[in-house]
Structures are given as structure tokens and as C-alpha cells.
């Protein structure tokens, strides 16, 4: 977890990646998030049947993409560069994510040109696909 905190600007309650479990050295990264009942969104989404919001699954995938860029380029949030979410295409949700699930996430680089990165992203729980999407991110300097 400490390594992740060095790479991305997100912090609790918005850090949605617990661990990097696989990196191929260039184009693919796998992470996970242990989804627990005490997540701040569950009391309202939904009280009787807690379900992780789809937008947060997409955000967790985007954070996985950001970690992949950091691993590939060596750029960290502490360097004054932040990867902003720039687009979502072909997002599909296949099943809900509930407390107790381990949300696995994978990002693969499709294309990279200057500061724009495009990824194929996928999330799954217990070998069942939860979400797929093509995500786009833009690296921007926050130091003027």
C-alpha cells in the first residue's frame, strides 16, 4: 500500500486500489481492491442490498491505469504530474460487486501518444467479469 501512495495522489476514502499483483514490465498491470462493508458508499447504495457503484468501479480501473503509467514511465504524483480521467468508451457492467468481494482489475495499454494514454480495462470477481471499458487518461503537470 505504501508504494501505491507514492505513485498516485488519491487518499482515503477515494483510493480504490489496495495492491498491485502483476506487472508485465511494459503494457499490462493487475491490481485488486478488497471490498468491505464499511466502505463509505454502502450505507446509501443500497441500504438493504449493498452494491459498489459502477462509477467507482470505473474510477478504480482508472486508478489502475494511472498506476500502470507510473510503472511504465517512472512518473509519480509527487513529481507534479497527475493522470486525469479523459474518457470512457464501451463501458459494460456484467454483475454487481458486494461487500466481501475481491475486485480484481487489469489495465492494458492500447495506445500512447505524448500525454494521452488509452487503455483496455477489465474488472472481475471470482473469475466472473464485472466490468469492461476502454479508458483514456491525460497526464498533466500541476506545477506551474
RALIN-V738257 format. One record per residue. N is the residue number from 1. RES is the residue in one small letter. SS is DSSP state (A for helix, B for strand, O for the rest). OMEGA is omega as a letter, one per 20 degrees, with the letter a starting at -180 (none if undefined). Layout:
n=<N,N>
res=<RES,RES>
ss=<SS,SS>
omega=<OMEGA,OMEGA>
//
This chain:
n=<1,2,3,4,5,6,7,8,9,10,11,12,13,14,15,16,17,18,19,20,21,22,23,24,25,26,27,28,29,30,31,32,33,34,35,36,37,38,39,40,41,42,43,44,45,46,47,48,49,50,51,52,53,54,55,56,57,58,59,60,61,62,63,64,65,66,67,68,69,70,71,72,73,74,75,76,77,78,79,80,81,82,83,84,85,86,87,88,89,90,91,92,93,94,95,96,97,98,99,100,101,102,103,104,105,106,107,108,109,110,111,112,113,114,115,116,117,118,119,120,121,122,123,124,125,126,127,128,129,130,131,132,133,134,135,136,137,138,139,140,141,142,143,144>
res=<x,x,x,x,x,x,x,x,x,x,x,x,x,x,x,x,x,x,x,x,x,x,x,x,x,x,x,x,x,x,x,x,x,x,x,x,x,x,x,x,x,x,x,x,x,x,x,x,x,x,x,x,x,x,x,x,x,x,x,x,x,x,x,x,x,x,x,x,x,x,x,x,x,x,x,x,x,x,x,x,x,x,x,x,x,x,x,x,x,x,x,x,x,x,x,x,x,x,x,x,x,x,x,x,x,x,x,x,x,x,x,x,x,x,x,x,x,x,x,x,x,x,x,x,x,x,x,x,x,x,x,x,x,x,x,x,x,x,x,x,x,x,x,x>
ss=<O,A,A,A,A,A,A,O,O,O,O,O,O,O,O,O,O,O,B,B,B,B,B,O,O,O,O,B,B,B,B,B,B,B,O,O,O,O,O,O,O,A,A,A,O,O,O,O,O,O,O,O,O,A,A,A,A,A,A,A,A,A,A,A,A,A,A,A,A,A,A,A,A,O,O,O,A,A,A,O,B,B,B,B,B,B,B,B,B,B,B,B,B,O,O,O,O,O,O,O,O,B,B,B,B,B,B,B,B,B,B,B,B,O,O,B,B,B,B,B,B,B,B,B,B,O,O,B,B,B,B,B,B,B,B,B,B,B,B,B,B,O,O,O>
omega=<a,r,r,a,r,a,a,a,a,r,r,j,a,r,a,r,r,a,r,a,a,r,a,r,a,a,a,r,r,r,r,r,r,a,a,a,a,r,a,a,a,a,a,a,i,a,a,a,a,a,r,a,r,r,r,r,r,r,r,r,r,r,r,r,r,r,r,r,r,r,a,a,a,r,r,r,a,r,a,r,r,r,r,r,a,r,r,r,r,r,r,r,a,a,a,r,a,r,a,r,r,a,r,a,a,r,r,r,r,a,r,r,a,a,a,r,r,a,r,a,a,r,r,r,r,r,r,r,r,a,r,r,r,a,r,r,r,r,a,r,r,r,a,none>
//
